[in-house]
Amino acid sequence: MTMYDQIIPVSNLHTFLGLTFDQRMNWNTHIAELNRKCLKSLNIIKLPSHVNWEPDRKIALQIYTVIAVSGQK
């Protein structure tokens, strides 16, 4: 397929308005990507309360607030 005499590459995945679509048009890829992003944020929140460190709820709350606010944008 071409547009303006340039070949348009075929892609298996496409993200549009934050939703990830694949060729079969199911939600598996989107849910897997969303799960990966949430686990990454969760691990950042859990880091200050690690066993070897002194647990600090104030820092964990500040990290949560930053992640929650950045996630709304």
N, C-alpha and C positions, 0 to 999 in steps of 0.2 A: 504494500500500500504506500502511496506517495502523496505528498502534499507540497505544493510549490516546488516541484521537481526534486524533492528530498525524500529519501526513504524513511518511513516511520517505523521504528523498531517495535517488534512484538515483545510484550512483557507478560510474565506470568502473574505478577502482582502490581497493583496500583493503589495508592492511597489518595483519597479525595475527601476533603473536609474531615480528616481525622479517622475515616473508616478505611480499612484495608480490604480490597476486593481481590479475589483470585479468579481464575478461569471458570471454576465451577460455581461461583457466586454463593458460597456458603460462608459461615462466620468463623470457621476453625482458625484461619490465619489471623483474623482480627483479634479473636479472643486470646490466642497464643501471644501476640504482640502486646496486648493490654496486660496480660499476666506477667510478662517479662518486665514491663515498665513498673508495675506495682511492686513486684518483688525487689527490684532495684531500689525503689524508694523506701520500702520497708527495711531493707538491710542497712540503709543509711541511718534510719531512725534507731535501729537496734545497736548500732556501733558504739555509742557512748555508754551504754549500759552493759558492756561486755564484762565477763567475770574478772578479768585481770585489771580492769579499770575500776575506779570508784564510780558507782552509779550516780549520775547527776540528772535528775528529772527536769531541771530547768533547761539544760542544754538540749535534752531530747525533745522537750516541748517547743523550743525555738526552732529546731530542725524540722519538726513536724509542721509548724506554722509556715516556714519558708516553702516546704514542699507542697503543702496544701494550697498556698496562695499562687505559686508558680503553676500548679496543675489547673487552675481555673482560667489561665490565659490561653 
